[in-house]
Amino acid sequence: MAAPPSLRMPKSLQTLGFLMREMPMMVGAQRKLGDVFTIHVHGLPPLVIVADPAIVKEIFTADVTQLHAGEGNAVLLPIVGPTSVLLLDEEPHLRQRKLMLAPLHGDRMRLYGEAMTQITDEEIDRWPLNQPMAMHAAMQAITLRVILRTVFGIDDGARLAELERLLPVMIDLGQWATMVPAIQRDIGGRTPWGRFLSAREEVDGILFDEIRRRHADPAATAERSDVLSLLMQARDGNGEPMADSELRDELLTMLVAGHETTATTMSWVFERLLRHPDALQRLRDDLHAGVRGTYLDAVIKETMRVRPVLNFAMRRLTRPLRVGGFDVPAGWQVAISLALVGLREDIYPEPLAWRPERFIERPPETYSWIPYGGGVRRCLGASFAHYEMTTVLHRVLSRCELRAAQPASEMRRRRAITHVPQHGTQVVVERRLEAVGTTAL
Ligand code: HEM
């Protein structure tokens, strides 16, 4: 049997389409070639795109020795370090993953509710009234501070400010450099790579110092609720704790994986909600009646279906594999299309319509609602992200009356590997209530 069909189009045009007009190209290819097809992009192995939930299930549950996700993330190495859970495969990956599962478990998230609400209040109080502002940037500020306080456990104001200054620089420059490896030359402090290295050195200095302080006072560390303190107390199957360098790598991993993704998803929620007055009204009515969760939950899920921040979950084949009746050779990548699966008409009638009610009528299914990926690589921060989004959105909508700054919807724009609202979700705050209480949801 042959490899999955591909577009009759030169590789250079497929590359251009993938970079400039990814979704139209994917939708067109799926229409022509079906739910499993190949695209060829310069600099990458052939990508087998999958958009069928039955095959998604096969891939997510396949043998971990046959499908690697870590190799494909190797470009992140300079930022997240060699022991990051994102970069590992098989046994080393499962070890890190198990150590991280308990601190990020759903039930624990309530402990962070108060900090999340307080951070949201501080941000809301800074917003201008009656003039356009970018909600995406505001959400980035919130998610960065939330991770630093609740995951890194930084409560010293000066250190917090220092990390808030350094980390965006380090991650922006680092992402840039990983996309264009040729600039990874340290020929002085002013080059992007030189600036990246010096920001990373400063960040590492602060993080290793935080880790040292906690080692110095184990009794106080055992009392703390931040993710770092819990990771320090976790033990693997051999009773071994994480090394300090592993702790540092996983902190950076959670920041890279969790900061921009959560901020962008919330920004899309505002973008969609403010163009659907009925949904906004229904949410407001719920909030005023003290009803928590259900509709907001559906609003978040529906937004993640139509505006996933990441388009693919990637796996590289270590051995040949049959995918949807086709033979895929070793070395090729299977790219599960989170975006195309979310737009399937047989599962989501009128797939382009934004209709949160569909998730109240029918809860999402494991292999057809997959914005957090799946299987042994499923997002480790899904509970954290969902709890944070619920808390922050609830607070903003309870305290602010918002409208979209312009009536037209904002399109999706690619920013490195994420897909963001093209104008940063421009909104106007028309009225703001004083903060009352900081009770968690
Ligand atoms: C709305 C926000 C988020 C979205 C949409 C998202 C999405 C994803 C996706 C698609 C993957 C890859 C899954 C796969 O390959 O099957 C992933 C992995 C991961 N995410 Fe998230 N994520 C979000 C927030 C977070 C947060 C807040 C954290 C940490 C606190 C986090 C930590 C991770 C980690 C550590 C992995 C790697 C898991 C592994 O390789 O085993 N994510 N995420």
Residues whose N, C-alpha, C, O or C-beta is under 5 A from the ligand:
A	BS01	HEM	V85 L86 R97 M254 A257 G258 T261 T262 T265 V309 L310 F312 A313 M314 P371 Y372 G373 G374 V376 R377 R378 C379 L380 G381 F384 A385
